[in-house]
Amino acid sequence: MNAKELCTCKNIKCKYHPLNHDFGCTPCIEINLKTNDIPNCYFEKIDPEHKHKGTKIKDFAKFILDKY
């Protein structure tokens, strides 16, 4: 399975989305590591319909704690 089939992110307008280039998930992971963010696919794995308010590591930690 390639990244274009695997990616669950609904933000397909994002320039880092695998549908918009041929580098798989690498650009998304790279930018998120640089900015201390968590990729949308992590949030969507836990709750596909969740509308998170932030994408920082602390936002993901709060999301997990609130969910479980």
WOCOR-V842603 format. One record per backbone hydrogen bond with DSSP energy under -0.5 kcal/mol. CO is the residue of the C=O (numbers start at 0). NH is the residue of the N-H. E is the energy in kcal/mol with one decimal. If there is no record, write none. Layout:
# WOCOR-V842603
CO,NH,E ; CO,NH,E
This chain:
# WOCOR-V842603
1,4,-1.0 ; 1,5,-2.0 ; 2,6,-2.7 ; 9,11,-1.8 ; 10,13,-1.6 ; 13,16,-1.6 ; 16,19,-2.6 ; 17,20,-0.9 ; 22,25,-1.1 ; 24,28,-2.6 ; 25,29,-2.9 ; 26,30,-2.3 ; 27,31,-2.2 ; 28,32,-2.4 ; 29,33,-1.8 ; 30,34,-1.7 ; 31,35,-0.6 ; 31,36,-2.5 ; 32,35,-0.6 ; 35,56,-1.6 ; 38,41,-1.6 ; 38,42,-0.8 ; 39,43,-2.6 ; 40,44,-1.6 ; 41,45,-1.1 ; 42,46,-2.3 ; 46,49,-1.8 ; 49,51,-0.7 ; 54,37,-3.0 ; 55,59,-2.0 ; 56,60,-2.4 ; 57,61,-2.2 ; 58,62,-2.4 ; 59,63,-2.5 ; 60,64,-2.6 ; 61,65,-2.8 ; 62,66,-2.0 ; 63,67,-2.4
